[in-house]
Amino acid sequence: MADCNETIRQLYAYLDEMLDEVLKNDIALHLGDCPDCQGRVEFEYSLKLNIRARAQEEPVPDELRDRLLGCFNLDLEAE
Ligand SMILES: [Zn+2]
């Protein structure tokens, strides 16, 4: 089964449904078992929807995306 690091690493691909079935199931299994990662997925998912909604009006600055990703990595290391 995927661990937390693996799940975080694949999170964007997972949300974009770009993973193959095996990996996707693996991540889904971990999510079913791990409230921490579930929370992250929900957060990222709502963020993604937000960004997508905004992107219809204006392009998303890369810098903002990088900063958000940076926050995310910091959280992970703090655990
Ligand atoms: Zn986890």
PDB file of the backbone (N, CA, C, O) and the ligand in Angstrom, with CONECT records:
HET     ZN  A 101       1
ATOM      1  N   MET A   1       0.850  -1.208   0.000  1.00  0.00           N
ATOM      2  CA  MET A   1       0.000   0.000   0.000  1.00  0.00           C
ATOM      3  C   MET A   1       0.879   1.249   0.000  1.00  0.00           C
ATOM      4  O   MET A   1       1.962   1.259   0.584  1.00  0.00           O
ATOM      5  N   ALA A   2       0.408   2.277  -0.648  1.00  0.00           N
ATOM      6  CA  ALA A   2       1.150   3.537  -0.678  1.00  0.00           C
ATOM      7  C   ALA A   2       1.233   4.114   0.737  1.00  0.00           C
ATOM      8  O   ALA A   2       0.303   3.963   1.529  1.00  0.00           O
ATOM      9  N   ASP A   3       2.353   4.778   1.049  1.00  0.00           N
ATOM     10  CA  ASP A   3       2.445   5.471   2.332  1.00  0.00           C
ATOM     11  C   ASP A   3       2.110   6.954   2.123  1.00  0.00           C
ATOM     12  O   ASP A   3       1.763   7.372   1.018  1.00  0.00           O
ATOM     13  N   CYS A   4       2.219   7.733   3.190  1.00  0.00           N
ATOM     14  CA  CYS A   4       1.830   9.141   3.118  1.00  0.00           C
ATOM     15  C   CYS A   4       2.677   9.901   2.099  1.00  0.00           C
ATOM     16  O   CYS A   4       2.150  10.688   1.313  1.00  0.00           O
ATOM     17  N   ASN A   5       3.991   9.664   2.113  1.00  0.00           N
ATOM     18  CA  ASN A   5       4.863  10.390   1.187  1.00  0.00           C
ATOM     19  C   ASN A   5       4.493  10.102  -0.258  1.00  0.00           C
ATOM     20  O   ASN A   5       4.415  11.005  -1.091  1.00  0.00           O
ATOM     21  N   GLU A   6       4.270   8.840  -0.534  1.00  0.00           N
ATOM     22  CA  GLU A   6       3.898   8.439  -1.885  1.00  0.00           C
ATOM     23  C   GLU A   6       2.573   9.094  -2.291  1.00  0.00           C
ATOM     24  O   GLU A   6       2.415   9.579  -3.412  1.00  0.00           O
ATOM     25  N   THR A   7       1.643   9.093  -1.357  1.00  0.00           N
ATOM     26  CA  THR A   7       0.331   9.677  -1.632  1.00  0.00           C
ATOM     27  C   THR A   7       0.451  11.162  -1.945  1.00  0.00           C
ATOM     28  O   THR A   7      -0.163  11.655  -2.890  1.00  0.00           O
ATOM     29  N   ILE A   8       1.245  11.871  -1.148  1.00  0.00           N
ATOM     30  CA  ILE A   8       1.427  13.302  -1.384  1.00  0.00           C
ATOM     31  C   ILE A   8       2.111  13.536  -2.723  1.00  0.00           C
ATOM     32  O   ILE A   8       1.758  14.447  -3.473  1.00  0.00           O
ATOM     33  N   ARG A   9       3.091  12.695  -3.003  1.00  0.00           N
ATOM     34  CA  ARG A   9       3.836  12.850  -4.249  1.00  0.00           C
ATOM     35  C   ARG A   9       2.905  12.678  -5.454  1.00  0.00           C
ATOM     36  O   ARG A   9       3.057  13.359  -6.469  1.00  0.00           O
ATOM     37  N   GLN A  10       1.961  11.780  -5.331  1.00  0.00           N
ATOM     38  CA  GLN A  10       1.081  11.472  -6.469  1.00  0.00           C
ATOM     39  C   GLN A  10      -0.224  12.258  -6.429  1.00  0.00           C
ATOM     40  O   GLN A  10      -1.111  12.064  -7.261  1.00  0.00           O
ATOM     41  N   LEU A  11      -0.322  13.146  -5.446  1.00  0.00           N
ATOM     42  CA  LEU A  11      -1.611  13.786  -5.191  1.00  0.00           C
ATOM     43  C   LEU A  11      -2.176  14.519  -6.416  1.00  0.00           C
ATOM     44  O   LEU A  11      -3.349  14.378  -6.760  1.00  0.00           O
ATOM     45  N   TYR A  12      -1.306  15.303  -7.060  1.00  0.00           N
ATOM     46  CA  TYR A  12      -1.805  16.088  -8.190  1.00  0.00           C
ATOM     47  C   TYR A  12      -2.183  15.191  -9.363  1.00  0.00           C
ATOM     48  O   TYR A  12      -3.192  15.408 -10.035  1.00  0.00           O
ATOM     49  N   ALA A  13      -1.354  14.184  -9.591  1.00  0.00           N
ATOM     50  CA  ALA A  13      -1.670  13.235 -10.663  1.00  0.00           C
ATOM     51  C   ALA A  13      -2.971  12.512 -10.335  1.00  0.00           C
ATOM     52  O   ALA A  13      -3.792  12.244 -11.213  1.00  0.00           O
ATOM     53  N   TYR A  14      -3.140  12.204  -9.053  1.00  0.00           N
ATOM     54  CA  TYR A  14      -4.361  11.533  -8.617  1.00  0.00           C
ATOM     55  C   TYR A  14      -5.587  12.411  -8.876  1.00  0.00           C
ATOM     56  O   TYR A  14      -6.592  11.954  -9.421  1.00  0.00           O
ATOM     57  N   LEU A  15      -5.483  13.665  -8.478  1.00  0.00           N
ATOM     58  CA  LEU A  15      -6.601  14.593  -8.657  1.00  0.00           C
ATOM     59  C   LEU A  15      -6.875  14.849 -10.139  1.00  0.00           C
ATOM     60  O   LEU A  15      -8.014  15.088 -10.540  1.00  0.00           O
ATOM     61  N   ASP A  16      -5.820  14.795 -10.936  1.00  0.00           N
ATOM     62  CA  ASP A  16      -5.995  15.010 -12.372  1.00  0.00           C
ATOM     63  C   ASP A  16      -6.366  13.719 -13.094  1.00  0.00           C
ATOM     64  O   ASP A  16      -6.538  13.692 -14.313  1.00  0.00           O
ATOM     65  N   GLU A  17      -6.483  12.649 -12.308  1.00  0.00           N
ATOM     66  CA  GLU A  17      -6.805  11.323 -12.849  1.00  0.00           C
ATOM     67  C   GLU A  17      -5.837  10.908 -13.941  1.00  0.00           C
ATOM     68  O   GLU A  17      -6.225  10.421 -15.003  1.00  0.00           O
ATOM     69  N   MET A  18      -4.551  11.122 -13.639  1.00  0.00           N
ATOM     70  CA  MET A  18      -3.515  10.778 -14.611  1.00  0.00           C
ATOM     71  C   MET A  18      -2.753   9.515 -14.210  1.00  0.00           C
ATOM     72  O   MET A  18      -1.800   9.117 -14.880  1.00  0.00           O
ATOM     73  N   LEU A  19      -3.179   8.891 -13.113  1.00  0.00           N
ATOM     74  CA  LEU A  19      -2.487   7.680 -12.652  1.00  0.00           C
ATOM     75  C   LEU A  19      -3.073   6.446 -13.320  1.00  0.00           C
ATOM     76  O   LEU A  19      -4.237   6.431 -13.721  1.00  0.00           O
ATOM     77  N   ASP A  20      -2.242   5.405 -13.435  1.00  0.00           N
ATOM     78  CA  ASP A  20      -2.805   4.151 -13.930  1.00  0.00           C
ATOM     79  C   ASP A  20      -3.653   3.509 -12.830  1.00  0.00           C
ATOM     80  O   ASP A  20      -3.584   3.913 -11.669  1.00  0.00           O
ATOM     81  N   GLU A  21      -4.428   2.539 -13.192  1.00  0.00           N
ATOM     82  CA  GLU A  21      -5.417   1.954 -12.281  1.00  0.00           C
ATOM     83  C   GLU A  21      -4.785   1.420 -10.993  1.00  0.00           C
ATOM     84  O   GLU A  21      -5.314   1.624  -9.901  1.00  0.00           O
ATOM     85  N   VAL A  22      -3.652   0.737 -11.136  1.00  0.00           N
ATOM     86  CA  VAL A  22      -3.013   0.110  -9.977  1.00  0.00           C
ATOM     87  C   VAL A  22      -2.614   1.161  -8.948  1.00  0.00           C
ATOM     88  O   VAL A  22      -2.913   1.042  -7.760  1.00  0.00           O
ATOM     89  N   LEU A  23      -1.926   2.196  -9.441  1.00  0.00           N
ATOM     90  CA  LEU A  23      -1.456   3.246  -8.545  1.00  0.00           C
ATOM     91  C   LEU A  23      -2.643   4.008  -7.954  1.00  0.00           C
ATOM     92  O   LEU A  23      -2.642   4.361  -6.775  1.00  0.00           O
ATOM     93  N   LYS A  24      -3.626   4.248  -8.768  1.00  0.00           N
ATOM     94  CA  LYS A  24      -4.819   4.961  -8.318  1.00  0.00           C
ATOM     95  C   LYS A  24      -5.509   4.200  -7.178  1.00  0.00           C
ATOM     96  O   LYS A  24      -5.891   4.790  -6.168  1.00  0.00           O
ATOM     97  N   ASN A  25      -5.658   2.910  -7.355  1.00  0.00           N
ATOM     98  CA  ASN A  25      -6.274   2.086  -6.316  1.00  0.00           C
ATOM     99  C   ASN A  25      -5.435   2.084  -5.046  1.00  0.00           C
ATOM    100  O   ASN A  25      -5.952   2.104  -3.929  1.00  0.00           O
ATOM    101  N   ASP A  26      -4.124   2.059  -5.258  1.00  0.00           N
ATOM    102  CA  ASP A  26      -3.196   2.079  -4.147  1.00  0.00           C
ATOM    103  C   ASP A  26      -3.385   3.350  -3.313  1.00  0.00           C
ATOM    104  O   ASP A  26      -3.477   3.296  -2.087  1.00  0.00           O
ATOM    105  N   ILE A  27      -3.440   4.469  -3.988  1.00  0.00           N
ATOM    106  CA  ILE A  27      -3.627   5.753  -3.315  1.00  0.00           C
ATOM    107  C   ILE A  27      -5.001   5.788  -2.633  1.00  0.00           C
ATOM    108  O   ILE A  27      -5.133   6.224  -1.489  1.00  0.00           O
ATOM    109  N   ALA A  28      -6.010   5.322  -3.361  1.00  0.00           N
ATOM    110  CA  ALA A  28      -7.367   5.328  -2.814  1.00  0.00           C
ATOM    111  C   ALA A  28      -7.441   4.484  -1.535  1.00  0.00           C
ATOM    112  O   ALA A  28      -8.113   4.852  -0.571  1.00  0.00           O
ATOM    113  N   LEU A  29      -6.738   3.349  -1.547  1.00  0.00           N
ATOM    114  CA  LEU A  29      -6.690   2.489  -0.370  1.00  0.00           C
ATOM    115  C   LEU A  29      -6.072   3.221   0.813  1.00  0.00           C
ATOM    116  O   LEU A  29      -6.582   3.175   1.933  1.00  0.00           O
ATOM    117  N   HIS A  30      -4.968   3.892   0.538  1.00  0.00           N
ATOM    118  CA  HIS A  30      -4.303   4.629   1.606  1.00  0.00           C
ATOM    119  C   HIS A  30      -5.219   5.729   2.145  1.00  0.00           C
ATOM    120  O   HIS A  30      -5.303   5.943   3.355  1.00  0.00           O
ATOM    121  N   LEU A  31      -5.894   6.413   1.245  1.00  0.00           N
ATOM    122  CA  LEU A  31      -6.770   7.508   1.662  1.00  0.00           C
ATOM    123  C   LEU A  31      -7.889   6.996   2.566  1.00  0.00           C
ATOM    124  O   LEU A  31      -8.295   7.668   3.515  1.00  0.00           O
ATOM    125  N   GLY A  32      -8.377   5.806   2.260  1.00  0.00           N
ATOM    126  CA  GLY A  32      -9.442   5.225   3.067  1.00  0.00           C
ATOM    127  C   GLY A  32      -8.989   4.936   4.491  1.00  0.00           C
ATOM    128  O   GLY A  32      -9.798   4.770   5.405  1.00  0.00           O
ATOM    129  N   ASP A  33      -7.674   4.881   4.648  1.00  0.00           N
ATOM    130  CA  ASP A  33      -7.085   4.437   5.905  1.00  0.00           C
ATOM    131  C   ASP A  33      -6.417   5.576   6.672  1.00  0.00           C
ATOM    132  O   ASP A  33      -6.024   5.405   7.826  1.00  0.00           O
ATOM    133  N   CYS A  34      -6.290   6.729   6.033  1.00  0.00           N
ATOM    134  CA  CYS A  34      -5.430   7.784   6.578  1.00  0.00           C
ATOM    135  C   CYS A  34      -6.142   9.136   6.554  1.00  0.00           C
ATOM    136  O   CYS A  34      -6.167   9.804   5.520  1.00  0.00           O
ATOM    137  N   PRO A  35      -6.716   9.540   7.679  1.00  0.00           N
ATOM    138  CA  PRO A  35      -7.438  10.817   7.755  1.00  0.00           C
ATOM    139  C   PRO A  35      -6.562  12.011   7.391  1.00  0.00           C
ATOM    140  O   PRO A  35      -7.058  12.987   6.826  1.00  0.00           O
ATOM    141  N   ASP A  36      -5.264  11.951   7.706  1.00  0.00           N
ATOM    142  CA  ASP A  36      -4.353  13.041   7.364  1.00  0.00           C
ATOM    143  C   ASP A  36      -4.333  13.283   5.864  1.00  0.00           C
ATOM    144  O   ASP A  36      -4.498  14.410   5.395  1.00  0.00           O
ATOM    145  N   CYS A  37      -4.130  12.209   5.127  1.00  0.00           N
ATOM    146  CA  CYS A  37      -4.046  12.336   3.672  1.00  0.00           C
ATOM    147  C   CYS A  37      -5.407  12.682   3.085  1.00  0.00           C
ATOM    148  O   CYS A  37      -5.497  13.424   2.106  1.00  0.00           O
ATOM    149  N   GLN A  38      -6.453  12.150   3.678  1.00  0.00           N
ATOM    150  CA  GLN A  38      -7.799  12.511   3.237  1.00  0.00           C
ATOM    151  C   GLN A  38      -7.999  14.015   3.326  1.00  0.00           C
ATOM    152  O   GLN A  38      -8.524  14.639   2.404  1.00  0.00           O
ATOM    153  N   GLY A  39      -7.576  14.587   4.444  1.00  0.00           N
ATOM    154  CA  GLY A  39      -7.688  16.030   4.646  1.00  0.00           C
ATOM    155  C   GLY A  39      -6.917  16.793   3.594  1.00  0.00           C
ATOM    156  O   GLY A  39      -7.386  17.805   3.072  1.00  0.00           O
ATOM    157  N   ARG A  40      -5.716  16.295   3.283  1.00  0.00           N
ATOM    158  CA  ARG A  40      -4.894  16.956   2.273  1.00  0.00           C
ATOM    159  C   ARG A  40      -5.570  16.908   0.908  1.00  0.00           C
ATOM    160  O   ARG A  40      -5.602  17.897   0.176  1.00  0.00           O
ATOM    161  N   VAL A  41      -6.103  15.748   0.586  1.00  0.00           N
ATOM    162  CA  VAL A  41      -6.758  15.599  -0.715  1.00  0.00           C
ATOM    163  C   VAL A  41      -7.948  16.540  -0.815  1.00  0.00           C
ATOM    164  O   VAL A  41      -8.156  17.185  -1.843  1.00  0.00           O
ATOM    165  N   GLU A  42      -8.723  16.614   0.255  1.00  0.00           N
ATOM    166  CA  GLU A  42      -9.884  17.502   0.233  1.00  0.00           C
ATOM    167  C   GLU A  42      -9.457  18.953   0.080  1.00  0.00           C
ATOM    168  O   GLU A  42     -10.060  19.721  -0.670  1.00  0.00           O
ATOM    169  N   PHE A  43      -8.404  19.312   0.804  1.00  0.00           N
ATOM    170  CA  PHE A  43      -7.882  20.675   0.711  1.00  0.00           C
ATOM    171  C   PHE A  43      -7.396  20.976  -0.699  1.00  0.00           C
ATOM    172  O   PHE A  43      -7.755  21.998  -1.284  1.00  0.00           O
ATOM    173  N   GLU A  44      -6.587  20.088  -1.235  1.00  0.00           N
ATOM    174  CA  GLU A  44      -6.035  20.295  -2.568  1.00  0.00           C
ATOM    175  C   GLU A  44      -7.128  20.302  -3.630  1.00  0.00           C
ATOM    176  O   GLU A  44      -7.069  21.049  -4.606  1.00  0.00           O
ATOM    177  N   TYR A  45      -8.109  19.463  -3.416  1.00  0.00           N
ATOM    178  CA  TYR A  45      -9.189  19.365  -4.384  1.00  0.00           C
ATOM    179  C   TYR A  45      -9.989  20.665  -4.434  1.00  0.00           C
ATOM    180  O   TYR A  45     -10.311  21.161  -5.513  1.00  0.00           O
ATOM    181  N   SER A  46     -10.307  21.209  -3.267  1.00  0.00           N
ATOM    182  CA  SER A  46     -11.060  22.462  -3.247  1.00  0.00           C
ATOM    183  C   SER A  46     -10.208  23.598  -3.800  1.00  0.00           C
ATOM    184  O   SER A  46     -10.710  24.504  -4.465  1.00  0.00           O
ATOM    185  N   LEU A  47      -8.907  23.533  -3.512  1.00  0.00           N
ATOM    186  CA  LEU A  47      -7.975  24.526  -4.046  1.00  0.00           C
ATOM    187  C   LEU A  47      -7.959  24.468  -5.572  1.00  0.00           C
ATOM    188  O   LEU A  47      -8.001  25.484  -6.267  1.00  0.00           O
ATOM    189  N   LYS A  48      -7.897  23.245  -6.051  1.00  0.00           N
ATOM    190  CA  LYS A  48      -7.862  23.023  -7.494  1.00  0.00           C
ATOM    191  C   LYS A  48      -9.128  23.557  -8.161  1.00  0.00           C
ATOM    192  O   LYS A  48      -9.062  24.202  -9.207  1.00  0.00           O
ATOM    193  N   LEU A  49     -10.263  23.287  -7.557  1.00  0.00           N
ATOM    194  CA  LEU A  49     -11.527  23.776  -8.104  1.00  0.00           C
ATOM    195  C   LEU A  49     -11.544  25.295  -8.117  1.00  0.00           C
ATOM    196  O   LEU A  49     -11.995  25.922  -9.076  1.00  0.00           O
ATOM    197  N   ASN A  50     -11.045  25.870  -7.036  1.00  0.00           N
ATOM    198  CA  ASN A  50     -10.948  27.318  -6.923  1.00  0.00           C
ATOM    199  C   ASN A  50     -10.087  27.907  -8.012  1.00  0.00           C
ATOM    200  O   ASN A  50     -10.469  28.861  -8.689  1.00  0.00           O
ATOM    201  N   ILE A  51      -8.896  27.309  -8.169  1.00  0.00           N
ATOM    202  CA  ILE A  51      -7.949  27.803  -9.161  1.00  0.00           C
ATOM    203  C   ILE A  51      -8.547  27.666 -10.547  1.00  0.00           C
ATOM    204  O   ILE A  51      -8.409  28.557 -11.385  1.00  0.00           O
ATOM    205  N   ARG A  52      -9.209  26.551 -10.782  1.00  0.00           N
ATOM    206  CA  ARG A  52      -9.804  26.331 -12.092  1.00  0.00           C
ATOM    207  C   ARG A  52     -10.898  27.381 -12.368  1.00  0.00           C
ATOM    208  O   ARG A  52     -10.998  27.913 -13.474  1.00  0.00           O
ATOM    209  N   ALA A  53     -11.696  27.660 -11.359  1.00  0.00           N
ATOM    210  CA  ALA A  53     -12.753  28.652 -11.518  1.00  0.00           C
ATOM    211  C   ALA A  53     -12.156  30.022 -11.817  1.00  0.00           C
ATOM    212  O   ALA A  53     -12.645  30.757 -12.675  1.00  0.00           O
ATOM    213  N   ARG A  54     -11.086  30.347 -11.091  1.00  0.00           N
ATOM    214  CA  ARG A  54     -10.426  31.636 -11.308  1.00  0.00           C
ATOM    215  C   ARG A  54      -9.741  31.680 -12.664  1.00  0.00           C
ATOM    216  O   ARG A  54      -9.685  32.724 -13.313  1.00  0.00           O
ATOM    217  N   ALA A  55      -9.222  30.532 -13.082  1.00  0.00           N
ATOM    218  CA  ALA A  55      -8.450  30.469 -14.328  1.00  0.00           C
ATOM    219  C   ALA A  55      -9.322  30.790 -15.535  1.00  0.00           C
ATOM    220  O   ALA A  55      -8.824  31.160 -16.598  1.00  0.00           O
ATOM    221  N   GLN A  56     -10.610  30.644 -15.356  1.00  0.00           N
ATOM    222  CA  GLN A  56     -11.502  30.973 -16.459  1.00  0.00           C
ATOM    223  C   GLN A  56     -11.527  32.484 -16.693  1.00  0.00           C
ATOM    224  O   GLN A  56     -11.867  32.958 -17.778  1.00  0.00           O
ATOM    225  N   GLU A  57     -11.166  33.212 -15.667  1.00  0.00           N
ATOM    226  CA  GLU A  57     -11.137  34.661 -15.798  1.00  0.00           C
ATOM    227  C   GLU A  57      -9.737  35.183 -16.073  1.00  0.00           C
ATOM    228  O   GLU A  57      -9.547  36.108 -16.863  1.00  0.00           O
ATOM    229  N   GLU A  58      -8.752  34.572 -15.404  1.00  0.00           N
ATOM    230  CA  GLU A  58      -7.383  35.037 -15.546  1.00  0.00           C
ATOM    231  C   GLU A  58      -6.430  33.865 -15.367  1.00  0.00           C
ATOM    232  O   GLU A  58      -6.752  32.901 -14.672  1.00  0.00           O
ATOM    233  N   PRO A  59      -5.264  33.942 -15.987  1.00  0.00           N
ATOM    234  CA  PRO A  59      -4.293  32.858 -15.824  1.00  0.00           C
ATOM    235  C   PRO A  59      -3.769  32.794 -14.386  1.00  0.00           C
ATOM    236  O   PRO A  59      -3.603  33.829 -13.741  1.00  0.00           O
ATOM    237  N   VAL A  60      -3.508  31.583 -13.883  1.00  0.00           N
ATOM    238  CA  VAL A  60      -2.948  31.421 -12.539  1.00  0.00           C
ATOM    239  C   VAL A  60      -1.451  31.680 -12.589  1.00  0.00           C
ATOM    240  O   VAL A  60      -0.734  31.052 -13.368  1.00  0.00           O
ATOM    241  N   PRO A  61      -0.979  32.603 -11.760  1.00  0.00           N
ATOM    242  CA  PRO A  61       0.470  32.865 -11.754  1.00  0.00           C
ATOM    243  C   PRO A  61       1.249  31.651 -11.255  1.00  0.00           C
ATOM    244  O   PRO A  61       0.883  31.050 -10.245  1.00  0.00           O
ATOM    245  N   ASP A  62       2.315  31.291 -11.955  1.00  0.00           N
ATOM    246  CA  ASP A  62       3.153  30.164 -11.543  1.00  0.00           C
ATOM    247  C   ASP A  62       3.684  30.369 -10.132  1.00  0.00           C
ATOM    248  O   ASP A  62       3.820  29.428  -9.350  1.00  0.00           O
ATOM    249  N   GLU A  63       3.979  31.630  -9.832  1.00  0.00           N
ATOM    250  CA  GLU A  63       4.567  31.950  -8.543  1.00  0.00           C
ATOM    251  C   GLU A  63       3.617  31.547  -7.403  1.00  0.00           C
ATOM    252  O   GLU A  63       4.053  31.014  -6.382  1.00  0.00           O
ATOM    253  N   LEU A  64       2.336  31.806  -7.588  1.00  0.00           N
ATOM    254  CA  LEU A  64       1.344  31.449  -6.573  1.00  0.00           C
ATOM    255  C   LEU A  64       1.288  29.940  -6.389  1.00  0.00           C
ATOM    256  O   LEU A  64       1.243  29.435  -5.267  1.00  0.00           O
ATOM    257  N   ARG A  65       1.293  29.251  -7.482  1.00  0.00           N
ATOM    258  CA  ARG A  65       1.261  27.791  -7.458  1.00  0.00           C
ATOM    259  C   ARG A  65       2.478  27.237  -6.716  1.00  0.00           C
ATOM    260  O   ARG A  65       2.365  26.353  -5.866  1.00  0.00           O
ATOM    261  N   ASP A  66       3.647  27.786  -7.065  1.00  0.00           N
ATOM    262  CA  ASP A  66       4.882  27.341  -6.416  1.00  0.00           C
ATOM    263  C   ASP A  66       4.835  27.591  -4.923  1.00  0.00           C
ATOM    264  O   ASP A  66       5.280  26.766  -4.125  1.00  0.00           O
ATOM    265  N   ARG A  67       4.289  28.745  -4.556  1.00  0.00           N
ATOM    266  CA  ARG A  67       4.241  29.095  -3.140  1.00  0.00           C
ATOM    267  C   ARG A  67       3.333  28.117  -2.400  1.00  0.00           C
ATOM    268  O   ARG A  67       3.660  27.676  -1.298  1.00  0.00           O
ATOM    269  N   LEU A  68       2.216  27.783  -2.991  1.00  0.00           N
ATOM    270  CA  LEU A  68       1.292  26.839  -2.379  1.00  0.00           C
ATOM    271  C   LEU A  68       1.944  25.460  -2.248  1.00  0.00           C
ATOM    272  O   LEU A  68       1.804  24.786  -1.227  1.00  0.00           O
ATOM    273  N   LEU A  69       2.641  25.066  -3.278  1.00  0.00           N
ATOM    274  CA  LEU A  69       3.339  23.782  -3.231  1.00  0.00           C
ATOM    275  C   LEU A  69       4.405  23.805  -2.157  1.00  0.00           C
ATOM    276  O   LEU A  69       4.625  22.810  -1.465  1.00  0.00           O
ATOM    277  N   GLY A  70       5.072  24.951  -2.017  1.00  0.00           N
ATOM    278  CA  GLY A  70       6.098  25.112  -0.991  1.00  0.00           C
ATOM    279  C   GLY A  70       5.517  24.931   0.400  1.00  0.00           C
ATOM    280  O   GLY A  70       6.110  24.240   1.228  1.00  0.00           O
ATOM    281  N   CYS A  71       4.387  25.528   0.669  1.00  0.00           N
ATOM    282  CA  CYS A  71       3.704  25.397   1.959  1.00  0.00           C
ATOM    283  C   CYS A  71       3.404  23.937   2.233  1.00  0.00           C
ATOM    284  O   CYS A  71       3.576  23.436   3.344  1.00  0.00           O
ATOM    285  N   PHE A  72       2.966  23.295   1.217  1.00  0.00           N
ATOM    286  CA  PHE A  72       2.587  21.901   1.313  1.00  0.00           C
ATOM    287  C   PHE A  72       3.764  21.037   1.752  1.00  0.00           C
ATOM    288  O   PHE A  72       3.626  20.198   2.643  1.00  0.00           O
ATOM    289  N   ASN A  73       4.912  21.241   1.131  1.00  0.00           N
ATOM    290  CA  ASN A  73       6.114  20.463   1.462  1.00  0.00           C
ATOM    291  C   ASN A  73       6.574  20.746   2.884  1.00  0.00           C
ATOM    292  O   ASN A  73       7.031  19.846   3.589  1.00  0.00           O
ATOM    293  N   LEU A  74       6.449  21.997   3.300  1.00  0.00           N
ATOM    294  CA  LEU A  74       6.848  22.349   4.655  1.00  0.00           C
ATOM    295  C   LEU A  74       5.998  21.612   5.667  1.00  0.00           C
ATOM    296  O   LEU A  74       6.506  21.101   6.664  1.00  0.00           O
ATOM    297  N   ASP A  75       4.711  21.560   5.408  1.00  0.00           N
ATOM    298  CA  ASP A  75       3.807  20.822   6.291  1.00  0.00           C
ATOM    299  C   ASP A  75       4.224  19.374   6.436  1.00  0.00           C
ATOM    300  O   ASP A  75       4.213  18.800   7.524  1.00  0.00           O
ATOM    301  N   LEU A  76       4.588  18.811   5.312  1.00  0.00           N
ATOM    302  CA  LEU A  76       4.946  17.401   5.286  1.00  0.00           C
ATOM    303  C   LEU A  76       6.182  17.137   6.130  1.00  0.00           C
ATOM    304  O   LEU A  76       6.239  16.160   6.876  1.00  0.00           O
ATOM    305  N   GLU A  77       7.189  18.033   6.005  1.00  0.00           N
ATOM    306  CA  GLU A  77       8.438  17.834   6.741  1.00  0.00           C
ATOM    307  C   GLU A  77       8.251  18.050   8.238  1.00  0.00           C
ATOM    308  O   GLU A  77       9.016  17.526   9.048  1.00  0.00           O
ATOM    309  N   ALA A  78       7.249  18.808   8.592  1.00  0.00           N
ATOM    310  CA  ALA A  78       7.037  19.123  10.006  1.00  0.00           C
ATOM    311  C   ALA A  78       6.471  17.937  10.778  1.00  0.00           C
ATOM    312  O   ALA A  78       6.502  17.918  12.008  1.00  0.00           O
ATOM    313  N   GLU A  79       5.962  16.962  10.061  1.00  0.00           N
ATOM    314  CA  GLU A  79       5.320  15.837  10.742  1.00  0.00           C
ATOM    315  C   GLU A  79       6.316  14.905  11.414  1.00  0.00           C
ATOM    316  O   GLU A  79       5.919  13.914  12.027  1.00  0.00           O
TER     317      GLU A  79
HETATM  318 ZN    ZN A 101      -1.383   9.146   4.751  1.00  0.00          ZN2+
END
